[in-house]
Amino acid sequence: MKTTVDIQDALLEEVRKIASRENTTVKAMVEEGLRQVLVRRKGEKSFRLRKVTFKGDGLQPPLSEGSWKEIRDLAYEGRGS
């Protein structure tokens, strides 16, 4: 498949020199580089937030009808905020 890729001039020139010295093509070097990136990224595990729950029946009666501001104020009570 053909595609167009913008490559910085200095980088492309360096790749051309190496490709010539190693008797290969820029295309082959680009494909090799992309394969290396894919292998490395497949090995990386994506971040997963583990499920955390608490036992109970939700908010206690004094807070069940409270606003978020009231709940936040109680959470920070005595902590200097």
GUTIMI-96930 format. One record per residue (C-alpha): residue number from 1; residue in one letter; x, y, z. Coordinates in steps of 0.5 Angstrom, whole numbers, plus 2048, in hexadecimal, padded with zeros to 3 digits. Layout:
N
nr,rest,px,py,pz
NUM,a,X,Y,Z $
...
***
This chain:
81
nr,rest,px,py,pz
1,m,800,800,800 $
2,k,803,807,7FE $
3,t,802,80D,803 $
4,t,806,813,804 $
5,v,80A,815,80B $
6,d,80D,81C,80D $
7,i,814,81A,80F $
8,q,819,820,812 $
9,d,81E,821,80C $
10,a,824,81F,811 $
11,l,821,819,813 $
12,l,81F,817,80C $
13,e,826,818,80A $
14,e,829,814,80F $
15,v,825,80E,80D $
16,r,826,80F,806 $
17,k,82E,80F,808 $
18,i,82D,808,80C $
19,a,829,805,807 $
20,s,82E,806,802 $
21,r,833,804,806 $
22,e,82F,7FD,808 $
23,n,82D,7FC,801 $
24,t,826,7FD,803 $
25,t,820,802,802 $
26,v,81D,807,806 $
27,k,816,804,805 $
28,a,819,7FD,809 $
29,m,81C,802,80E $
30,v,816,805,80F $
31,e,812,7FE,810 $
32,e,817,7FC,814 $
33,g,816,802,819 $
34,l,80F,801,819 $
35,r,80F,7FA,81B $
36,q,814,7FB,821 $
37,v,80F,800,823 $
38,l,809,7FC,823 $
39,v,80D,7F6,826 $
40,r,80F,7FB,82C $
41,r,808,7FE,82D $
42,k,805,7F7,82D $
43,g,809,7F5,832 $
44,e,807,7FB,836 $
45,k,801,7FA,83B $
46,s,7FC,7FF,83B $
47,f,7FA,802,841 $
48,r,7F3,7FF,845 $
49,l,7F0,802,84B $
50,r,7EE,7FC,84F $
51,k,7E7,7FC,852 $
52,v,7E7,7FE,859 $
53,t,7E0,7FE,85D $
54,f,7DE,7FF,864 $
55,k,7D9,7FB,868 $
56,g,7D3,7FE,86A $
57,d,7CD,801,868 $
58,g,7CF,808,865 $
59,l,7CE,80E,869 $
60,q,7CC,80E,870 $
61,p,7C6,812,872 $
62,p,7C8,818,874 $
63,l,7CC,819,86D $
64,s,7C7,816,869 $
65,e,7C3,81C,868 $
66,g,7C9,820,868 $
67,s,7CC,825,862 $
68,w,7D3,823,860 $
69,k,7D6,82A,863 $
70,e,7D3,827,86A $
71,i,7D6,820,869 $
72,r,7DD,823,867 $
73,d,7DD,828,86D $
74,l,7DC,822,871 $
75,a,7E2,81E,86E $
76,y,7E7,824,86F $
77,e,7E4,826,876 $
78,g,7EA,827,87A $
79,r,7EF,827,875 $
80,g,7F0,82E,874 $
81,s,7EC,82F,86E $
***
